[in-house]
Amino acid sequence: MSGNYTICVGTIGSGAWLSPNGGESWRRVGRGLWSESRVFALTVHPTKPRTVLAGADDGIYRSDNGGQSFERLESPMDKLHVWKIAVDPVDPDTIFAGTRPAALFRSKDGGRSLQKLPAEMAEDCPNVRIPRVTALSVDPSDHRVVWAGIEVDGVRRSTDGGESWQGLGIGGRFQLPYCRSLAQKADDPQTLFVATGDGAAGTTGAIQCSKDGGKSWQALELPVVPNSPIWAFATHPADPGRIVACSHYGELYTTENAGDSWMKLPREFTEIRSISWVPN
């Protein structure tokens, strides 16, 4: 089962965990992040294949060794819960961050300074009280297009690099309607993956795939029924066919052929919020 790649998993209350062999063995990340940190976001740098940015309950961290250790980036985000991070693939000094309470920020200098962006968002959530930014992505086919998913407040899209944002009315398309994350195949932006489930604290999940930019969808077959909603994806341009997915309550799934078949990894965790993978 071992693979020549490293998986990093961000959890709630158990810090970050690292597997240097594609899921065969694991250890807790002990340098830079606290052992009980809440790690909400893990994002791979688009031009530095072993650089990973982490969003945590006290700001943004960076690893330059594939997640083996992290260092905190002193920034205006230090007192915020950073739930999502996206890096512009054309201009990597441009970084977008989404927070709790729900707000969007942009840095044009690699994270040293940040500007709050003009996006109106819900201030209350009946389930978790304070909404969060739950998805954030820069379109690889047009880096001026930025997507943001907001808890209980739908999807926002910017077509001008974050200067302005529009809400999108997206109705339910899936049998399991709770959508948590979206990923694009690294070499084909028309191939999309959506993580779904039956509710935020649900009992099952599924992975939906579209190969035509979202016009049509199909549910992918997983080796077992997930124990909770599918929560996040990890992709990397080094191998566009390899995708790692996780469920809310700690299960990990991998595919080497862009979703045609999946394998469940033996190790399970507490609540997972984020995953990444990088080549060794």
TAPEDA-V980700 format. One line per field, one symbol per residue. ss: DSSP state (@ for helix, = for strand, . for the rest). phi: phi as a letter, one per 30 degrees, with the letter a starting at -180 (. if undefined). burial: b if it has 16 or more other C-alpha atoms within 10 Angstrom, else e. A space follows every 10 residues. Layout:
ss=???
phi=???
burial=???
This chain:
ss=....====== ==...====. ......==.. .......=== ====...... .=====..== ===....... ===....... =======... ....====== ..=====... ....==.... ....=...=. .=======.. .....===== ....====.. .....===.. .......=== =====..=== =======... ....====== .......==. .........= ====..@@@. ..=====... .====..... ..==...... .========.
phi=.dbdacccbc ccibicbbbd bijdbbbddc cjcddcdccd bbbdddccdc cbcbcbdbjc bbbcbijdab bdcdaddecc dccbbbcddc bddcbcbcbb edacbbccbi jdbbbdcdbd bdcbbdccic dbdcaaacdd daddcbcbcc ehbiccbccb ijdbbbdcdc ddccdcddcc abbcddcadd ccbbdbacle cdcaaaccbb cbijdbbbdd dcdbdedaed cabbbaddad ddbcbbcecj dbbbbcbhjd bbbcdddbbd eccabbbbdd
burial=eeeeebbbbb bbebbbbbbb bbbeebebbe eebeeebbbb bbbbbbeebb bbbbbbbbbb bbbbebbbbb ebbeeebbeb bbbbbbbbbe ebebbbbbbb bbbbbbbbeb beebeeeebe bbebeeeeee bbbbbbbbbb eebbbbbbbb bbbbbbbbbe bbeebebeee eeebebbbbb bbbbbbeeeb bbbbbbbbbb ebebbbbbbb beeeeebeee ebeeebbbbb bbbbbbbebb bbbbbbbbbb bbbbbeebbe ebebbeeebe bbbbbbbbbe
